[in-house]
Amino acid sequence: MNVIVGRFVALTALCLMLQGCAQMGPPLPPSLELPKPPADLRATRKGNQVTLTWSEPTRTTDRQSVRYMGPTHICRTVESEMHVCGNPVGELAPPPVPSAALKSGEPKPQTYTDTLPSGVQSGNPAHFVTYAVEVLNRDGRGAGLSNQVRVPAVPTWPPFENFTAQITGDGVRVSWSLPPPPGRAPDFRCLFRVYRRLEGTTKGNRIADIDLSRCLGFVYLVPLAPNAPTQPATQPAEAEGKRSLADTFLDQTMEWEKTYFYHGTVVSVVADAEGHDVEVEGDDTPEVKVIAHDVFPPDVPAGLQAVFSGEGQKPFVDLIWAPVTNADLAGYNVYRSEAGGAAVKLNSELVKSPSYRDSEVASGKTYVYSVSAVDVRGNESLKSEEASETVP
């Protein structure tokens, strides 16, 4: 009997201990369903459009999975730091309920594009605006702002007119018209940027920056590489209201027998708080297509001279001329005629150096010579001025 009583007492004590463990601490309050503020907000600007991207929250501030979400407020201020959203400049609608992203737990990228008003651009001495987003729950409550990003608010120029690209023997000549200078030079710099895109690709490569000092006060070329081509400076635009100036850039880094697309954009450059340059590209010019088919012959050789030699040996005539300096030169052809007859090419293979020895000559005859230059694609120049020599 005592054994049974002892076991009952022990079991009763164990049950009381277990009940005491289950009741320790105050009960947890219900979740407020406040989405955790995004921490990966990013911003890019093109023309007057600012594109914001961030990840849709999947967790609440109390580490629960987000079940329902309300709208997202887009916040903007000209101040360097934002404390509250104030009056949102935009709103992103709530995601579908339940969101596929919330089900999977994987963050879903969110995007919003804001148009900067002209007053924010021209009337902002700091030249920057600050953005943040605030994600609300379905009751319209939020846990605070996301991380904040600073975006340049400088004005951008519209695309320059008459943008063209034309193939030449030296490369692709890109040209455009500069508008008249502004009545008052702004306190930031501007560039005109030229892009080139190879057919079949989606992204263009920057090939030149033209510095529009003080935004069209005067213009000169800033090469992108030590061996990039340089060109004469455009004359200063001296007064407001003058006719547009044309400027050009010669692209010599293209490759022949390929198809390219060119476009340009005006870039506004302003210094941030640390003194680093920050760039904002304006809207692009229309793309211009160029088929880089080489139908351009090299320069015509000059300075041809013919000199007889051969006393006491088999006679010959030596020819020399000034070398042609075209980068794609492959060699030369040598032509000879006599007594008003047709010119005949003497060489079976291209002559690699600017000289040639004609050993097939006969005494008492006068020979007339000319030479031409040939490039690597077989384009042949006109014949040079003639030089004649008589064999004694």
C-alpha positions in Angstrom: 0.0 0.0 0.0 2.8 2.4 0.9 4.5 1.7 -2.4 1.3 2.6 -4.3 0.9 5.8 -2.4 4.5 6.7 -3.0 4.2 6.2 -6.7 1.0 8.4 -6.8 2.7 11.2 -5.0 5.7 11.0 -7.4 3.4 11.1 -10.5 1.4 14.0 -9.0 4.6 16.0 -8.4 5.9 15.4 -12.0 2.6 16.6 -13.5 2.7 19.7 -11.4 6.3 20.4 -12.5 5.3 19.9 -16.2 2.3 22.3 -15.9 4.6 24.9 -14.2 7.0 24.8 -17.1 4.3 25.3 -19.7 3.0 28.3 -17.8 6.3 30.2 -17.4 6.5 33.8 -18.8 3.7 36.1 -20.0 1.7 35.2 -23.1 3.0 36.5 -26.4 1.1 39.5 -27.9 -0.4 39.1 -31.4 1.8 40.0 -34.4 1.3 43.6 -35.7 2.1 42.3 -39.2 4.6 45.2 -39.8 6.7 44.3 -42.9 10.4 44.8 -42.2 11.7 47.9 -44.1 13.7 47.1 -47.2 17.5 47.5 -46.8 18.5 47.2 -50.5 16.9 50.2 -52.1 18.8 51.3 -55.3 18.2 54.1 -57.7 19.3 55.0 -61.3 18.5 58.0 -63.3 18.1 58.5 -67.1 16.9 61.8 -68.4 14.1 62.9 -66.0 13.2 59.3 -65.0 14.5 57.9 -61.7 14.1 54.1 -61.4 13.9 52.7 -57.9 14.4 48.9 -57.2 14.2 47.0 -53.9 13.2 43.6 -52.6 9.6 43.0 -51.3 9.8 42.1 -47.6 9.1 38.5 -46.6 9.4 38.9 -42.8 7.8 41.1 -40.3 9.6 43.1 -37.6 8.8 40.3 -35.1 10.4 37.8 -37.4 7.2 36.2 -38.6 6.4 35.5 -42.2 4.5 38.3 -43.9 1.0 37.1 -44.7 -0.6 40.3 -46.0 0.9 43.5 -47.2 -0.5 46.9 -48.0 0.7 49.6 -50.4 4.3 50.9 -50.6 4.9 54.6 -50.4 7.5 56.3 -52.5 9.2 59.1 -50.6 11.3 61.9 -51.9 12.9 65.0 -50.4 15.4 67.7 -51.4 17.0 67.4 -47.9 20.1 65.3 -47.4 18.3 63.0 -44.9 14.7 61.9 -44.6 13.2 61.3 -41.2 9.5 60.7 -42.2 8.0 60.0 -45.5 5.7 63.1 -45.3 3.7 63.4 -48.5 4.6 60.4 -50.8 5.3 61.2 -54.4 4.0 57.9 -55.5 2.5 54.6 -54.3 2.9 51.0 -55.4 -0.2 48.9 -55.1 -0.3 45.9 -52.6 0.8 42.6 -54.1 -1.8 39.9 -54.9 -3.0 38.1 -51.8 -1.4 35.8 -51.0 1.7 36.8 -53.0 3.7 34.0 -54.6 6.8 35.6 -53.2 5.3 35.5 -49.7 4.4 31.8 -50.1 7.9 30.9 -51.2 9.8 33.1 -48.8 11.9 34.4 -51.7 12.2 38.2 -52.0 10.5 39.5 -55.1 12.1 42.5 -56.9 10.0 45.7 -56.9 10.4 48.6 -59.3 9.0 52.1 -59.4 9.8 55.0 -61.8 9.5 58.5 -60.6 9.6 61.6 -63.0 11.6 64.4 -61.5 9.7 67.7 -61.8 11.6 70.5 -63.6 11.3 72.7 -60.5 13.2 70.1 -58.4 16.0 70.1 -61.0 16.4 73.8 -61.6 15.5 75.1 -58.2 17.8 72.8 -56.2 21.1 74.4 -55.2 22.3 71.1 -53.6 21.7 69.3 -57.0 20.6 66.1 -55.1 17.4 64.5 -53.9 16.9 61.7 -51.4 14.6 58.7 -51.9 13.2 56.0 -49.6 10.3 53.6 -49.6 7.9 52.7 -46.8 6.1 49.4 -46.9 2.8 49.3 -45.0 0.7 46.5 -43.7 -3.0 46.1 -44.8 -4.0 48.5 -42.0 -1.8 51.2 -43.4 0.8 51.0 -40.7 4.6 50.7 -41.4 7.7 50.0 -39.5 9.7 53.0 -40.9 11.7 53.9 -43.9 14.0 51.8 -46.0 17.6 52.7 -46.5 18.0 56.1 -48.3 19.6 56.8 -51.6 20.8 60.1 -53.0 20.2 60.9 -56.7 21.6 63.9 -58.7 18.8 66.4 -59.5 20.7 68.5 -62.0 18.9 69.3 -65.3 19.6 67.2 -68.4 19.8 68.4 -71.9 17.5 67.1 -74.6 19.2 65.0 -77.3 21.3 67.0 -79.8 19.8 67.3 -83.3 21.1 66.1 -86.6 23.0 63.2 -85.2 24.5 61.3 -88.1 27.2 58.7 -88.7 28.9 58.2 -92.1 31.5 55.8 -93.2 34.7 57.3 -94.6 38.1 55.9 -95.7 39.5 56.8 -92.3 36.7 55.4 -90.1 33.2 56.4 -89.1 32.6 60.2 -88.9 29.9 60.9 -86.3 28.5 64.4 -86.3 25.7 66.4 -84.6 24.5 70.0 -84.1 25.2 71.9 -80.9 22.4 74.2 -79.7 23.2 77.9 -78.9 24.8 78.4 -75.5 22.6 79.2 -72.5 22.1 82.8 -71.4 23.7 81.9 -68.1 26.2 79.0 -67.7 25.0 76.5 -65.1 27.3 75.6 -62.2 27.9 72.0 -63.4 29.7 70.4 -66.3 28.3 68.6 -69.3 29.6 66.0 -71.7 28.4 64.7 -75.0 28.8 60.9 -74.9 29.0 58.7 -78.1 28.0 55.1 -77.9 28.6 52.3 -80.5 26.8 49.0 -80.6 27.7 46.0 -82.8 24.8 44.5 -84.7 23.5 41.5 -82.8 24.3 42.8 -79.4 22.1 44.7 -77.0 24.6 46.9 -75.1 26.5 49.8 -76.6 30.1 50.7 -75.7 31.1 54.2 -74.9 33.7 55.4 -77.4 34.1 59.1 -76.8 33.3 61.9 -74.3 33.1 65.4 -75.6 33.5 67.9 -72.8 30.9 70.8 -73.0 32.7 73.0 -70.5 30.3 74.9 -68.4 27.5 73.4 -70.6 28.2 74.7 -74.0 30.5 77.6 -73.1 33.1 76.0 -75.5 33.8 72.4 -76.6 36.9 70.2 -76.9 37.5 66.5 -77.1 38.4 64.4 -74.2 39.8 61.0 -75.5 39.0 57.9 -73.5 42.4 56.3 -74.0 46.0 57.4 -74.5 45.9 56.3 -78.1 42.4 57.6 -78.9 42.2 60.0 -81.8 42.2 63.7 -81.0 40.6 66.4 -83.1 40.7 70.2 -83.3 38.5 72.1 -80.8 35.3 73.5 -81.9 35.2 77.3 -81.8 33.6 78.9 -78.7 29.9 79.7 -79.0 30.3 83.4 -78.4 26.9 84.7 -77.8 23.4 83.6 -76.9 21.1 83.1 -79.8 23.7 82.2 -82.4 23.1 79.4 -84.9 23.8 75.9 -83.8 27.3 74.7 -84.2 28.2 71.3 -85.6 30.8 69.1 -84.0 32.2 65.7 -85.1 34.1 62.7 -83.8 36.1 60.2 -86.0 35.7 56.6 -84.8 38.9 54.8 -85.9 38.5 51.9 -83.6 35.7 50.3 -85.6 36.4 47.2 -87.7 35.6 47.0 -91.4 33.0 44.7 -92.8 30.8 44.9 -89.7 27.6 46.7 -89.0 27.3 49.2 -86.1 24.6 51.4 -84.5 25.7 54.8 -83.0 23.8 57.1 -80.6 24.7 60.0 -78.4 23.5 61.4 -75.1 24.3 64.6 -73.1 25.7 63.9 -69.6 25.4 66.3 -66.7 28.2 66.1 -64.1 28.0 67.3 -60.5 30.2 66.7 -57.5 28.7 64.9 -54.4 29.4 65.8 -50.8 32.8 64.0 -50.9 33.8 65.9 -54.1 33.4 62.9 -56.4 31.9 63.4 -59.9 28.4 61.9 -60.3 27.0 61.7 -63.8 23.4 61.8 -65.1 22.7 60.8 -68.7 20.0 62.6 -70.6 17.8 61.0 -73.2 19.5 59.3 -76.2 19.5 60.4 -79.8 18.0 58.0 -82.3 20.4 55.2 -83.3 22.1 55.5 -86.6 23.1 52.4 -88.6 26.4 52.2 -90.4 27.6 49.3 -92.6 31.4 49.5 -92.4 32.0 48.2 -95.9 35.4 49.2 -97.1 35.2 50.6 -100.7 37.8 53.2 -100.0 41.2 52.8 -101.8 44.5 53.9 -100.2 46.1 57.2 -101.1 47.7 57.6 -104.5 51.5 57.1 -104.3 53.6 60.2 -105.0 57.1 61.2 -105.9 57.7 58.4 -108.4 61.2 58.4 -110.0 62.7 56.1 -112.6 66.5 55.7 -112.9 68.4 53.6 -115.5 71.4 51.5 -114.4 73.4 48.7 -116.0 76.5 50.0 -117.7 78.8 46.9 -118.2 76.0 44.6 -117.1 72.4 43.6 -117.9 70.5 46.9 -118.0 67.6 47.7 -115.6 65.5 50.6 -114.4 65.1 51.3 -110.7 61.8 52.8 -109.4 61.4 54.6 -106.1 58.4 56.5 -104.6 57.2 58.0 -101.3 55.6 55.3 -99.1 51.8 55.4 -98.6 50.9 55.6 -94.9 47.4 54.2 -94.8 47.0 51.7 -91.9 45.4 49.1 -94.1 48.0 49.2 -96.9 48.8 45.8 -98.4 51.3 46.8 -101.1 51.7 48.3 -104.6 51.2 47.5 -108.2 53.7 48.7 -110.8 52.6 49.6 -114.4 54.7 50.1 -117.6 53.9 51.3 -121.1 55.9 52.3 -124.1 55.4 54.3 -127.2 51.9 55.4 -126.2 50.8 51.8 -125.7 48.5 50.4 -122.9 50.0 50.2 -119.4 50.8 46.6 -118.3 51.2 45.5 -114.7 54.7 44.2 -114.1 54.3 42.5 -110.7 52.5 39.2 -110.2 52.5 39.7 -106.4 52.0 42.9 -104.5 55.2 44.9 -104.0 55.7 45.3 -100.3 58.2 48.2 -100.3 58.1 51.5 -102.2 60.7 50.5 -104.7 60.9 48.2 -107.8 63.6 47.0 -110.2 62.5 46.4 -113.8 65.1 44.1 -115.4 63.1 43.4 -118.6 64.2 46.4 -120.6 65.9 46.7 -124.0 68.3 49.3 -125.3 67.0 52.2 -127.3 63.5 52.1 -125.8 61.7 54.6 -123.6 59.5 53.3 -120.8 56.8 55.1 -118.9 56.0 53.9 -115.4 53.3 54.5 -112.8 52.4 52.8 -109.5 49.2 52.3 -107.4 48.5 51.4 -103.8 46.3 48.4 -102.7 44.7 47.9 -99.3 44.1 44.6 -97.5 40.6 44.3 -98.9 41.8 44.7 -102.5 40.8 48.4 -103.0 43.3 49.9 -105.5 44.1 53.6 -105.7 44.4 55.6 -108.9 47.8 55.4 -110.6 50.5 57.8 -109.7 51.9 60.5 -111.9 54.1 58.9 -114.6 57.8 58.8 -114.7 59.7 57.9 -117.8 63.3 56.6 -118.6 65.2 55.8 -121.8 67.5 52.8 -122.0 70.6 53.7 -124.0 
